[in-house]
Amino acid sequence: MKNTKLRVAWIIPNVFCYLMLIGFSSFIALNAEGLKEISRLGIWVFVMIILFLVSIFGSYRIWTWIKEGKI
C-alpha cells in the first residue's frame, strides 16, 4: 500500500455514494405511488440511475488507480 490516507480519502466518498443509492432506492420503493401521483417518479429514477453510474465509475477509477500503484 503506497499511500493509505489518499486511498481512504477516495474510498470514503465512494462508500457514501453507495449508501445514498441504497437510501434513494428505499425512498423510491416506499413512496412510488405518491411520486407517481405527483409525476415525479421519473425524475427520482433518473437521479438514482445517475448516482448508480457515478458510483460504479468511481469504484472502477479507484480500482484502476490501486492496480496501477498510484494510490
N, C-alpha and C positions, 0 to 999 in steps of 0.2 A: 504494500500500500504506500503510494507515493505521498499524497497529501490528504490526510484524513479530514481535516477541517474543511477543505474545499469540497471533498466528496459529500460530507454531511450537509454542507450549505446548498448543494444541488439536490440531494435526495429528499430533504425535509419538505421543500415546496412541492415536489412531485407527489409525495405521500398525501399532502393536503389536497392536491388536485383529485386524487382518487377518493379521498374522504368526501369532498364536495360532490363528486359524481355519485357516490352512494347516497348522500343526502338529497340531491336533486331527484334521483330515481325514486327514492322513498316518497318524497313530496308529490311527485307526479302520480305515482301509483295510488296514493291515498286521496288525492284531490282531482283525479282525472275527470270525473263527471262535472264538477264545478268549473274546472278550467275549460271544458268543452262548452259549457253553457255560456261563458263569457268570451268565447272564441280566442282563448289564449293557450290552448293545449299545444298547438303547432309551434308557437314561439318557445315554449318551455322544452319541447322535444328537440327543437333545433339547437338551443343552448346546451342541452345535455349531450347532443352529438358532437358539437364543437368542443366541449370540455373533455369528452372521451378522446377525441383526436389529439388534443393538446397533451393529455396525459400519456397517451401511447407514444407520441413523438418525443416527449420529454424523457420517457423511460428509454427509448431507443438511443437518444443522444447521450444520455448518461452511460448506458451500456457500452456504446462505441468509444466514448472517452476513456472509460476504465480499461477497455480492451487495448486501446492504443497507448495507455500509460500516461495520459495527460492529467488525469486526476486519480 
